[in-house]
Amino acid sequence: MGTRTEPRYAYEPDTVFPPGETLAEWLDERGMTQVELAARTGLSPKHVNQIVKGAAPITTETALGLERVTGVPAHLWNSLEISYRSHLTRCAEHERLADDAE
């Protein structure tokens, strides 16, 4: 006799913020500039700014650099990035399907 499992419904928020917003808040709370963060992580100021804007992804290497500077574990930066990029992909897919339905 098999066991019956109830269907699972994952929570899918309507809005997901880029991890750069969390990074920007962290910088503001500590009075650190993007330029200073760039120097401490070895990234260019332009790249840090693109991360903050959500235009550039946080790679695993970048997450490790952020962990060293911020103390926020790399796995959290990676998780925020994956959630954000998945959300963008899901939204694009919904738009494509809506366009196809028309």
Order of alpha helices (4+ residues) and beta strands (2+ residues): alpha-alpha-alpha-alpha-alpha
